[in-house]
Amino acid sequence: MSLYAEGISKVYFRKTGEANHFEAVRKTDLKLESGRVTVLMGRSGSGKTTLLHMLAGLLQPTEGRVLLEGEDLYALDDRALSRLRNEKIAVIPQGRSAVETLTVRENILLPGALYGRAIPAAEAERRMEELGIAALADSRPRELSGGELRRMAICRALCRRPEVLLADEPTGDLDDGNTERVLEMLRDTARAGTAVLLVTHENGAIRYGDVLLRMDAGRVEETVAF
């Protein structure tokens, strides 16, 4: 399984300022392969999150295609794209992504319920235990710290057993112990056959990757295979 970005870019057009457009992501090719962790590093504002959102089917490129097993994500209608994302692509976002009226357990199980692909309860319990949030299973998101909310989002993504996992700064709110645990889990997920993209500022994350990409001013400028 592979996710391939072919000549994708993202340009925002403006009515004011010195230039009438801003290139958030310059034209680039990128391939994510099953069994591998691709680490994407770069300063804030370099375009990493924009690139991730295009790969996830959440933000249409200005030009280019995103192909999952040869199928162009943005050639699909909204319903088909939503189903494909639910079945094959999981995202760990930077910001809050919880349904406030649901418990932690319900938030984790929710994606599986949307299209009748139920997540086994035992799987959710195991992942919550691994991430140290099992005792919070019946709590509401408003009762959780930022780090606990982040671990809930990680748990939700892993429980889906996706073909592609896109993690946007997944360790940003975590202490050293939980950071290492999460990076190990992402590496293990790749070894089980998932294509993993890890967007991070953590230099220590490099040793968990198979491919290193660096992004600057919207351009993926260096690729290193470990």
Secondary structure by P-SEA (a helix, b strand, c coil): cbbbbcbbbbbbbbcccccccccccccbbbbbbccbbbbbbbcccccaaaaaaaaaccccccbbbbbccccccccccaaaaaaaaacccccccccccccccccaaaaaacccccccccccaaaaaaaaaaaccccccccccccccaaaaaaaaaaaaaaacccbbbbccccccccaaaaaaaaaaaaaaaaaccbbbbbcccccccccccbbbbbccccccccccc
